[in-house]
Amino acid sequence: MAESILPGNHPRKPALLSSPAKSWTLLLLVFIAVHFAALFSPSLLDDADATHANAAQHMAKSGDWVTLYVNGVRYLEKPPLPYWMVAVDYHLFGYNVFATHLPETLGVLACAILAWLWARRAYGDRAAFYAALGMLTSLGVFLWTRFFIPESILTFFIALALYCFLTGLEDRRPARIYLMYVSLAIAVLAKGLIAPVFFVAAVLPYLIITGEWRKWRQLRLLSGFLLFLAIAAPWHILAGLRNPDQGNPVGNVPTPGHVHGFFYFYFINEHFLRFLGKRYPHDYNKQPFWVFWIGQLAWLFPWSLYFPVVLRRAWRNRRLAWADVRYDASNTLHFLDPRSTAYEAASMAAKVRFRARTGLLLLLYAAFILVFFSISTNQEYYTWPAYFPLLVLTAGALASIEEAPEAGRWIHNRSKWLIGAHAAFAVVGAAAAAALAAGLWSSRNLPYVPDIGTLLAHRGVGDYSLATSHLFDLTGPSFAALRLPAALAAAALLVGPLIAWFLRKRGHALEATVSVAFTAAVFLIAAHLAFVRFEPMLSSRAMADTINRLAAPGDQLILYGDQADGSSVIFYTQKQAFLVNGRSSSMIWGSCYPDVPHIFLEDKDLLGMWGTGPRKFLFVPGESNSHVEELLHGRLYKLQELSDKTLYTDRPL
């Protein structure tokens, strides 16, 4: 029988966990090294990153805090909170990448703090440390904060609403319940109606399963809902009034002068039809079923290494939870222990109850998100909100295993399941290190090329509509531009997993788990260094700098194709661009309003204006370059070529 860990019989805590200050000193160092240091580079990326930054830039310059605009055109598909935050940053820090990405990076830190608070109450100090460390070192959390999307902000406020719901009911604190409604309203302003859908999908079955629906009066439904509306509704109402229906739109496809207004576009097109895959324009992919589910293991790496042992523990404990009266971090709570007072036994019972209810609520929440997006159209980062509950649950189970005694029936620190997970990590790490070493060796005699875009395959996997499409463009010669990050990643993946495996076999549980996290942290630092090397391909900042250096007041900027392809040029030049054949993608809806600026051109318009009036600067993406050269043959003056993008002017300098 396992030993009891009642007061007075606790095993001594490791020094790192002896106080929150010590734990958070290390956690903040990881946050600064992995996330904060990455705020300053690379420059804003073309596509969604700079497009969203353009909307916030217009807001900061115009003072219009209701309607979003990109390149002078209505951009109605997103709620305003992230743009409000970035617009404030622009007033404080200027128009730069640091100000743009600061809110989402602080969102990661906020998620780590909340994970620490929640896991500490439910599982203890070790689980709290692991939960926060997991938020800071998971691959997906890092990847999906490299560009301007609101997922970390959304994740924090939904998780905060769930925490306030659970603790408000458990502690009978009405203030927490009202904070729940406030958090949920803020989440709506961050991402839209998906926030209350996720919240209700977790809370409603939780109330039914636990019987807590009988406490419905404690949820302050009427006053709480009014508070929710007071925060979430005003912007939606104002946006609807300022962006009404125009003309007599037919169906879901807008035409110039005939377009549905904000209410239809935002609620029907962007929420309901997007879920069904019928949104207009149809510019989103749906990942294959198996790719979607394997992806979740990748985005939660390296903490997904522990999923098998966590699931094994849950399966083994399914009957023991009912058969035994004892049950806490090491499943050894003895309510009849004569050494415990009634108060101590009651406190332990409350902790066990909170732990069990935390597990149920977070499991329902994560499961719904994963199933929802496995059915809906999706991008890789859409499941970001599920990372929080999965990491907290994994941290709680892992801490329970590591704190369990090695005698008895329980899975413990030196279980073959845990050692096997570390052995698998060591094998995968060694294989990855060997692959990186082979790439470095094959490129050892190749010169360093600053523009890595000229070395890539441009395979166009998923037509570049998936966030990870460019990973498939890597070639052997590209390693010549990635020597430092590749070498750093190879060293981390070779050494770190072996150290963790050795420590686990010797019974040093905390040190083994921290070694895994540190391996991930070093790998993520290397990944960021590699990401910076991709700047010439993913961002057009250098071309914007060229225009800013050469342009006189009144000179004109022209983008050929979709504005997203050169959105960083618009941001860094702060010029409104003419768009040739650019009535597409995110520009379609706003371009149909009668008051849209005259910026949408066709080939014949470009021919007519080229070489006349103010100097023209023409940005052309690779897929359109041959067509433009044929169209304007003999009248083009090339200024700069970057990866597959070219910058022209219409007359000699």
Salt bridges, closest charged atoms under 4 A:
ASP46 OD2 - LYS645 NZ 3.87
ASP49 OD1 - HIS101 NE2 2.83
ASP64 OD1 - ARG242 NH1 3.40
GLU77 OE2 - ARG279 NH2 3.49
ASP125 OD2 - LYS13 NZ 2.02
ASP125 OD1 - ARG120 NE 2.66
GLU151 OE2 - LYS191 NZ 2.87
GLU170 OE1 - ARG353 NE 2.90
GLU170 OE2 - ARG357 NH1 3.70
ASP171 OD1 - ARG121 NH2 2.73
GLU212 OE1 - LYS215 NZ 3.17
GLU212 OE1 - ARG353 NH2 3.96
GLU212 OE1 - ARG357 NH1 3.23
GLU270 OE1 - ARG274 NH2 2.50
GLU270 OE2 - ARG279 NE 2.66
ASP283 OD1 - ARG279 NH1 2.57
ASP324 OD1 - ARG326 NH1 3.60
ASP324 OD2 - ARG409 NH2 3.23
ASP337 OD2 - ARG339 NH2 2.83
GLU402 OE1 - ARG126 NH1 2.85
GLU402 OE2 - ARG504 NH1 3.01
GLU403 OE2 - ARG126 NE 3.54
GLU406 OE2 - ARG414 NE 3.31
ASP473 OD2 - HIS470 ND1 3.20
ASP545 OD1 - ARG541 NE 3.17
ASP595 OD1 - ARG74 NH1 2.70
ASP603 OD2 - HIS627 NE2 2.84
ASP605 OD1 - LYS604 NZ 3.67
GLU641 OE1 - LYS638 NZ 3.37
ASP650 OD2 - ARG651 NH2 2.86
